[in-house]
Amino acid sequence: MKEIKFPIVKTYYICWTNDRQILTVYGYVMPDKVFTTYWDVLDTYTSEDEWAKVLLKKGINPFE
């Protein structure tokens, strides 16, 4: 299991299948929260812009 546990700042994440072909879940974790996932590939970002660029390249608008 992978996790983001009580990050210092709001932390954005994207989870992928092992081959990085399918984006499985995305979101963010606030400093007072914990996020746990069984997906092996977990990318984290502290910049909302960087996170959004990755999602937009995959055809996902995180601001809808």
URSULKA-V39878 format. One record per backbone hydrogen bond with DSSP energy under -1.0 kcal/mol. NH is the residue of the N-H (numbers start at 1). CO is the residue of the C=O. E is the energy in kcal/mol with one decimal. If there is no record, write none. Layout:
nh=(NH:NH)
co=(CO:CO)
e=(E:E)
This chain:
nh=(2:4:6:11:12:13:14:15:16:17:20:24:25:27:29:33:35:37:43:45:51:52:53:54:55:56:57:59:60:64)
co=(37:35:33:29:45:27:43:25:41:22:17:15:15:13:11:30:4:2:14:12:47:48:49:50:51:52:53:56:55:61)
e=(-2.7:-2.7:-2.1:-2.5:-3.0:-2.7:-2.1:-3.1:-2.2:-2.0:-2.4:-2.5:-1.1:-1.8:-2.7:-2.3:-2.7:-2.7:-3.0:-2.5:-2.0:-2.8:-2.2:-1.6:-1.9:-3.1:-2.0:-1.6:-2.6:-1.3)
